[in-house]
Amino acid sequence: MGSNQAAISFLTNVARAAIGLGASAALLNSSLYTVDGGQRAVLFDRFRGVLEETADEGTHFLIPWLQKPYIFDIRTRPHHFPSVSGTKDLQMVNLTLRVLSRPDVDQLPRIFTTLGLEYDEKVLPSIGNEVVKAVVAQFNADQLLTERAHVSALVREALIRRARDFNIVLDDVAITHLSYGAEFSKAVEQKQVAQQEAERSKFVVAKAEQERRAAIIRAEGESEAAKLISEATASAGNGLIELRRIEASREIAATLAKSPNVAYLPGGNSLLLGLNPSLGR
């Protein structure tokens, strides 16, 4: 009996020790929390509220039940959101804005108090649309294409200032997509077609002008040639005409001689093209 009671007592002590160690391990585990790389922690205290100090990377202690950690990702994260805005000439434009943002580490307790962990999703889409609409309204629709870099710079500067009011740091802001409504796109296409037609009309007019000038020069040349022939005829008689008749007859005879369908040349003056009909009478 004595040995059984000793064994029972020993087992009871072991069980108590195991329970104590388990409770101690659980208490120690609940008293520790870990902050990974690229993160910061904000502590909420049930009596004091959100503490001003933030916890850096590593393992830290807290008071179980009394304190609770909230982990922030402080790395730069991309965000894309669309915006439909009206231009100065009342055209609707579809824009997509890409923003690279991160929280201001020194202001994490204030961010958690005012906005919570999802601060970027609550703030960036609204202020992004606000800034884009304000900037786009300063330009005509065609200026958004020709001055896209300037428009993007204005959006970046205004959005960085606006995000700073919420303790958010923007590392980059860019317009990644820009398109117009169907009506404006159709109007642009029609304008391009009209410009092409205008250029084509200019070419036709220029071509007609060149042809007119060529005709005038040709007519002037023929007139000058006729004048010279007339003067030569007046001074030398019909000798020049006879010379031209002989040259023409020689060319015609040479051409007909090469043709296999002609066996003889007809006689008379009918072959000489009637250069001077009075001579054939």
C-alpha positions as a Markdown table, in Angstrom:
| # | Residue | x | y | z |
|---|---|---|---|---|
| 1 | Met | 0.0 | 0.0 | 0.0 |
| 2 | Gly | 2.8 | 2.4 | 0.8 |
| 3 | Ser | 4.5 | 1.9 | -2.5 |
| 4 | Asn | 1.2 | 2.5 | -4.4 |
| 5 | Gln | 0.6 | 5.8 | -2.6 |
| 6 | Ala | 4.1 | 6.9 | -3.4 |
| 7 | Ala | 3.6 | 6.1 | -7.0 |
| 8 | Ile | 0.3 | 8.0 | -7.1 |
| 9 | Ser | 1.9 | 11.0 | -5.4 |
| 10 | Phe | 4.8 | 11.0 | -7.9 |
| 11 | Leu | 2.4 | 10.9 | -10.9 |
| 12 | Thr | 0.3 | 13.6 | -9.3 |
| 13 | Asn | 3.4 | 15.8 | -9.0 |
| 14 | Val | 4.5 | 15.1 | -12.5 |
| 15 | Ala | 1.0 | 16.0 | -13.8 |
| 16 | Arg | 1.0 | 19.2 | -11.9 |
| 17 | Ala | 4.5 | 20.1 | -13.2 |
| 18 | Ala | 3.3 | 19.3 | -16.8 |
| 19 | Ile | 0.3 | 21.5 | -16.3 |
| 20 | Gly | 2.4 | 24.3 | -14.9 |
| 21 | Leu | 4.9 | 24.1 | -17.7 |
| 22 | Gly | 2.1 | 24.0 | -20.3 |
| 23 | Ala | 0.4 | 27.0 | -18.7 |
| 24 | Ser | 3.8 | 28.8 | -18.6 |
| 25 | Ala | 4.5 | 28.0 | -22.3 |
| 26 | Ala | 1.1 | 29.2 | -23.3 |
| 27 | Leu | 1.5 | 32.4 | -21.3 |
| 28 | Leu | 4.9 | 33.0 | -22.8 |
| 29 | Asn | 3.7 | 32.3 | -26.3 |
| 30 | Ser | 0.8 | 34.7 | -25.9 |
| 31 | Ser | 3.3 | 37.3 | -24.6 |
| 32 | Leu | 5.4 | 37.2 | -27.8 |
| 33 | Tyr | 4.7 | 38.4 | -31.3 |
| 34 | Thr | 6.9 | 38.6 | -34.4 |
| 35 | Val | 7.2 | 41.4 | -37.0 |
| 36 | Asp | 8.5 | 40.1 | -40.3 |
| 37 | Gly | 10.7 | 42.0 | -42.8 |
| 38 | Gly | 9.0 | 44.9 | -44.5 |
| 39 | Gln | 6.4 | 45.2 | -41.7 |
| 40 | Arg | 5.8 | 47.4 | -38.6 |
| 41 | Ala | 3.5 | 46.8 | -35.7 |
| 42 | Val | 1.2 | 49.1 | -33.8 |
| 43 | Leu | 0.1 | 48.1 | -30.3 |
| 44 | Phe | -3.4 | 48.7 | -29.0 |
| 45 | Asp | -3.7 | 48.9 | -25.2 |
| 46 | Arg | -7.1 | 48.4 | -23.6 |
| 47 | Phe | -6.4 | 51.2 | -21.1 |
| 48 | Arg | -4.2 | 53.6 | -23.0 |
| 49 | Gly | -5.5 | 53.1 | -26.5 |
| 50 | Val | -3.1 | 53.0 | -29.5 |
| 51 | Leu | 0.5 | 53.5 | -28.4 |
| 52 | Glu | 2.6 | 56.1 | -30.1 |
| 53 | Glu | 5.6 | 53.8 | -30.5 |
| 54 | Thr | 5.8 | 51.3 | -33.4 |
| 55 | Ala | 7.5 | 47.9 | -33.2 |
| 56 | Asp | 10.3 | 47.2 | -35.7 |
| 57 | Glu | 11.2 | 43.9 | -37.3 |
| 58 | Gly | 11.8 | 41.1 | -34.8 |
| 59 | Thr | 10.2 | 39.4 | -31.8 |
| 60 | His | 8.6 | 41.6 | -29.1 |
| 61 | Phe | 6.8 | 41.2 | -25.8 |
| 62 | Leu | 3.3 | 42.3 | -24.9 |
| 63 | Ile | 0.9 | 42.0 | -22.0 |
| 64 | Pro | -1.6 | 39.2 | -22.8 |
| 65 | Trp | -5.2 | 40.2 | -23.1 |
| 66 | Leu | -4.3 | 43.8 | -22.2 |
| 67 | Gln | -2.4 | 44.5 | -25.5 |
| 68 | Lys | -2.9 | 43.4 | -29.1 |
| 69 | Pro | -0.5 | 44.0 | -32.1 |
| 70 | Tyr | -1.7 | 45.2 | -35.5 |
| 71 | Ile | 0.8 | 44.5 | -38.4 |
| 72 | Phe | 1.3 | 47.0 | -41.2 |
| 73 | Asp | 3.0 | 46.2 | -44.5 |
| 74 | Ile | 5.2 | 49.2 | -45.2 |
| 75 | Arg | 6.5 | 48.1 | -48.6 |
| 76 | Thr | 5.6 | 49.9 | -51.8 |
| 77 | Arg | 2.5 | 48.4 | -53.3 |
| 78 | Pro | 0.8 | 49.0 | -56.7 |
| 79 | His | -2.8 | 50.1 | -57.1 |
| 80 | His | -4.8 | 50.4 | -60.3 |
| 81 | Phe | -8.1 | 52.2 | -60.6 |
| 82 | Pro | -10.1 | 53.5 | -63.5 |
| 83 | Ser | -11.7 | 56.9 | -63.8 |
| 84 | Val | -14.2 | 58.4 | -66.3 |
| 85 | Ser | -13.6 | 62.2 | -66.6 |
| 86 | Gly | -14.9 | 65.0 | -68.7 |
| 87 | Thr | -12.6 | 67.2 | -70.7 |
| 88 | Lys | -12.8 | 71.0 | -71.2 |
| 89 | Asp | -14.7 | 70.5 | -74.5 |
| 90 | Leu | -17.2 | 68.1 | -72.8 |
| 91 | Gln | -15.8 | 64.8 | -74.1 |
| 92 | Met | -15.8 | 61.8 | -71.8 |
| 93 | Val | -12.4 | 60.1 | -71.3 |
| 94 | Asn | -11.6 | 56.7 | -69.8 |
| 95 | Leu | -8.4 | 56.8 | -67.8 |
| 96 | Thr | -6.6 | 54.1 | -65.8 |
| 97 | Leu | -4.2 | 55.3 | -63.1 |
| 98 | Arg | -1.4 | 53.3 | -61.6 |
| 99 | Val | -0.1 | 54.4 | -58.1 |
| 100 | Leu | 2.8 | 53.0 | -56.1 |
| 101 | Ser | 2.1 | 53.8 | -52.4 |
| 102 | Arg | 3.3 | 53.0 | -48.9 |
| 103 | Pro | 2.4 | 54.4 | -45.5 |
| 104 | Asp | 4.4 | 57.0 | -43.6 |
| 105 | Val | 6.1 | 54.8 | -41.0 |
| 106 | Asp | 6.3 | 57.6 | -38.4 |
| 107 | Gln | 2.5 | 58.1 | -38.7 |
| 108 | Leu | 1.4 | 54.5 | -38.5 |
| 109 | Pro | -0.4 | 55.0 | -35.1 |
| 110 | Arg | -2.4 | 57.9 | -36.5 |
| 111 | Ile | -3.2 | 56.0 | -39.7 |
| 112 | Phe | -4.5 | 53.0 | -37.7 |
| 113 | Thr | -6.6 | 55.3 | -35.5 |
| 114 | Thr | -8.2 | 57.2 | -38.4 |
| 115 | Leu | -8.2 | 54.7 | -41.3 |
| 116 | Gly | -7.3 | 51.2 | -40.1 |
| 117 | Leu | -5.2 | 48.6 | -41.8 |
| 118 | Glu | -7.0 | 49.0 | -45.2 |
| 119 | Tyr | -6.1 | 52.7 | -45.4 |
| 120 | Asp | -5.0 | 52.6 | -49.0 |
| 121 | Glu | -8.2 | 51.0 | -50.3 |
| 122 | Lys | -10.2 | 53.6 | -48.4 |
| 123 | Val | -8.3 | 56.7 | -49.6 |
| 124 | Leu | -6.5 | 56.2 | -52.9 |
| 125 | Pro | -9.5 | 55.5 | -55.3 |
| 126 | Ser | -11.4 | 58.5 | -54.0 |
| 127 | Ile | -8.6 | 61.1 | -54.1 |
| 128 | Gly | -7.3 | 59.6 | -57.4 |
| 129 | Asn | -10.7 | 60.2 | -59.1 |
| 130 | Glu | -10.9 | 63.6 | -57.5 |
| 131 | Val | -7.5 | 64.7 | -58.8 |
| 132 | Val | -7.9 | 63.1 | -62.3 |
| 133 | Lys | -11.2 | 64.8 | -62.9 |
| 134 | Ala | -9.8 | 68.2 | -61.8 |
| 135 | Val | -6.8 | 67.9 | -64.1 |
| 136 | Val | -8.5 | 66.5 | -67.1 |
| 137 | Ala | -11.1 | 69.3 | -67.0 |
| 138 | Gln | -8.4 | 71.8 | -67.8 |
| 139 | Phe | -7.6 | 70.3 | -71.2 |
| 140 | Asn | -9.4 | 69.6 | -74.5 |
| 141 | Ala | -9.8 | 66.0 | -75.6 |
| 142 | Asp | -7.1 | 66.3 | -78.3 |
| 143 | Gln | -4.7 | 67.9 | -75.9 |
| 144 | Leu | -4.7 | 64.8 | -73.7 |
| 145 | Leu | -2.9 | 63.0 | -76.5 |
| 146 | Thr | -0.5 | 65.7 | -77.6 |
| 147 | Glu | 0.3 | 66.8 | -74.0 |
| 148 | Arg | 0.0 | 63.4 | -72.2 |
| 149 | Ala | 3.3 | 63.8 | -70.4 |
| 150 | His | 2.3 | 67.2 | -69.0 |
| 151 | Val | -1.1 | 65.9 | -67.9 |
| 152 | Ser | 0.5 | 63.0 | -66.2 |
| 153 | Ala | 2.9 | 65.3 | -64.4 |
| 154 | Leu | 0.1 | 67.5 | -63.1 |
| 155 | Val | -1.8 | 64.4 | -61.9 |
| 156 | Arg | 1.3 | 63.1 | -60.1 |
| 157 | Glu | 2.0 | 66.4 | -58.3 |
| 158 | Ala | -1.6 | 67.0 | -57.2 |
| 159 | Leu | -2.1 | 63.4 | -56.1 |
| 160 | Ile | 1.1 | 63.3 | -54.1 |
| 161 | Arg | 0.1 | 66.5 | -52.2 |
| 162 | Arg | -3.4 | 65.1 | -51.6 |
| 163 | Ala | -2.2 | 61.7 | -50.3 |
| 164 | Arg | 0.2 | 63.5 | -47.9 |
| 165 | Asp | -2.9 | 64.7 | -46.0 |
| 166 | Phe | -3.6 | 61.1 | -45.2 |
| 167 | Asn | 0.0 | 60.2 | -44.3 |
| 168 | Ile | 0.4 | 58.2 | -47.4 |
| 169 | Val | 3.6 | 58.4 | -49.5 |
| 170 | Leu | 3.3 | 57.9 | -53.3 |
| 171 | Asp | 6.5 | 56.8 | -55.0 |
| 172 | Asp | 5.1 | 56.9 | -58.5 |
| 173 | Val | 1.9 | 58.0 | -60.4 |
| 174 | Ala | 1.3 | 57.2 | -64.0 |
| 175 | Ile | -1.5 | 57.1 | -66.6 |
| 176 | Thr | -1.4 | 53.7 | -68.1 |
| 177 | His | -4.5 | 53.8 | -70.3 |
| 178 | Leu | -6.4 | 56.5 | -72.1 |
| 179 | Ser | -9.4 | 56.1 | -74.4 |
| 180 | Tyr | -12.3 | 58.2 | -75.6 |
| 181 | Gly | -16.0 | 57.5 | -76.1 |
| 182 | Ala | -17.4 | 56.0 | -79.3 |
| 183 | Glu | -18.8 | 59.3 | -80.5 |
| 184 | Phe | -15.5 | 61.2 | -80.1 |
| 185 | Ser | -13.5 | 58.3 | -81.7 |
| 186 | Lys | -15.8 | 58.4 | -84.7 |
| 187 | Ala | -15.4 | 62.2 | -84.9 |
| 188 | Val | -11.6 | 61.8 | -84.9 |
| 189 | Glu | -11.8 | 59.2 | -87.6 |
| 190 | Gln | -14.0 | 61.5 | -89.7 |
| 191 | Lys | -11.7 | 64.4 | -89.2 |
| 192 | Gln | -8.7 | 62.3 | -90.3 |
| 193 | Val | -10.7 | 61.2 | -93.4 |
| 194 | Ala | -11.5 | 64.8 | -94.1 |
| 195 | Gln | -7.9 | 65.8 | -93.8 |
| 196 | Gln | -6.8 | 63.1 | -96.2 |
| 197 | Glu | -9.5 | 64.2 | -98.7 |
| 198 | Ala | -8.3 | 67.8 | -98.3 |
| 199 | Glu | -4.7 | 66.7 | -99.0 |
| 200 | Arg | -5.8 | 64.8 | -102.0 |
| 201 | Ser | -7.8 | 67.8 | -103.3 |
| 202 | Lys | -4.7 | 69.9 | -102.9 |
| 203 | Phe | -2.7 | 67.4 | -104.9 |
| 204 | Val | -5.3 | 67.3 | -107.7 |
| 205 | Val | -5.4 | 71.1 | -107.9 |
| 206 | Ala | -1.6 | 71.2 | -108.0 |
| 207 | Lys | -1.5 | 68.6 | -110.7 |
| 208 | Ala | -4.1 | 70.5 | -112.7 |
| 209 | Glu | -2.1 | 73.7 | -112.3 |
| 210 | Gln | 1.1 | 71.9 | -113.6 |
| 211 | Glu | -0.8 | 70.5 | -116.5 |
| 212 | Arg | -2.2 | 74.0 | -117.4 |
| 213 | Arg | 1.2 | 75.5 | -117.2 |
| 214 | Ala | 2.6 | 72.7 | -119.4 |
| 215 | Ala | -0.2 | 73.3 | -122.0 |
| 216 | Ile | 0.6 | 77.0 | -122.0 |
| 217 | Ile | 4.3 | 76.3 | -122.6 |
| 218 | Arg | 3.5 | 73.8 | -125.3 |
| 219 | Ala | 1.1 | 76.2 | -127.0 |
| 220 | Glu | 3.6 | 79.0 | -126.8 |
| 221 | Gly | 6.2 | 76.6 | -128.3 |
| 222 | Glu | 3.9 | 75.6 | -131.2 |
| 223 | Ser | 3.0 | 79.2 | -131.8 |
| 224 | Glu | 6.7 | 80.2 | -131.9 |
| 225 | Ala | 7.4 | 77.3 | -134.3 |
| 226 | Ala | 4.6 | 78.3 | -136.6 |
| 227 | Lys | 5.8 | 81.9 | -136.6 |
| 228 | Leu | 9.3 | 80.8 | -137.5 |
| 229 | Ile | 8.0 | 78.5 | -140.3 |
| 230 | Ser | 5.8 | 81.4 | -141.6 |
| 231 | Glu | 8.8 | 83.7 | -141.6 |
| 232 | Ala | 11.0 | 81.2 | -143.4 |
| 233 | Thr | 8.3 | 80.5 | -146.0 |
| 234 | Ala | 7.8 | 84.2 | -146.6 |
| 235 | Ser | 11.6 | 84.7 | -147.1 |
| 236 | Ala | 12.5 | 81.5 | -149.0 |
| 237 | Gly | 9.2 | 80.6 | -150.8 |
| 238 | Asn | 7.9 | 77.1 | -150.9 |
| 239 | Gly | 11.3 | 75.4 | -150.8 |
| 240 | Leu | 11.0 | 74.6 | -147.1 |
| 241 | Ile | 7.6 | 73.0 | -147.6 |
| 242 | Glu | 9.0 | 70.9 | -150.5 |
| 243 | Leu | 11.9 | 69.8 | -148.3 |
| 244 | Arg | 9.4 | 68.7 | -145.6 |
| 245 | Arg | 7.4 | 66.8 | -148.2 |
| 246 | Ile | 10.4 | 65.0 | -149.4 |
| 247 | Glu | 11.5 | 64.1 | -145.8 |
| 248 | Ala | 8.0 | 62.9 | -145.0 |
| 249 | Ser | 7.8 | 60.8 | -148.2 |
| 250 | Arg | 11.2 | 59.2 | -147.4 |
| 251 | Glu | 10.0 | 58.2 | -143.9 |
| 252 | Ile | 6.7 | 56.8 | -145.2 |
| 253 | Ala | 8.5 | 54.8 | -147.9 |
| 254 | Ala | 11.0 | 53.4 | -145.4 |
| 255 | Thr | 8.2 | 52.4 | -143.1 |
| 256 | Leu | 6.1 | 50.7 | -145.8 |
| 257 | Ala | 9.1 | 48.9 | -147.2 |
| 258 | Lys | 9.5 | 47.2 | -143.9 |
| 259 | Ser | 5.9 | 46.0 | -143.8 |
| 260 | Pro | 5.4 | 42.5 | -145.3 |
| 261 | Asn | 1.9 | 43.3 | -146.5 |
| 262 | Val | 2.9 | 46.1 | -148.9 |
| 263 | Ala | 4.2 | 45.0 | -152.4 |
| 264 | Tyr | 4.3 | 48.3 | -154.2 |
| 265 | Leu | 4.0 | 52.0 | -153.6 |
| 266 | Pro | 1.1 | 53.8 | -155.3 |
| 267 | Gly | 2.0 | 56.7 | -157.6 |
| 268 | Gly | 0.8 | 60.3 | -157.4 |
| 269 | Asn | 0.7 | 62.8 | -154.7 |
| 270 | Ser | -2.0 | 61.1 | -152.5 |
| 271 | Leu | 0.7 | 59.6 | -150.3 |
| 272 | Leu | 2.3 | 62.9 | -149.3 |
| 273 | Leu | -0.3 | 63.7 | -146.6 |
| 274 | Gly | -1.5 | 66.8 | -148.4 |
| 275 | Leu | 1.0 | 69.1 | -146.9 |
| 276 | Asn | 0.4 | 71.5 | -149.8 |
| 277 | Pro | -2.7 | 70.6 | -151.7 |
| 278 | Ser | -2.2 | 73.3 | -154.3 |
| 279 | Leu | 0.9 | 71.5 | -155.6 |
| 280 | Gly | -1.1 | 68.3 | -156.4 |
| 281 | Arg | -3.6 | 70.1 | -158.7 |
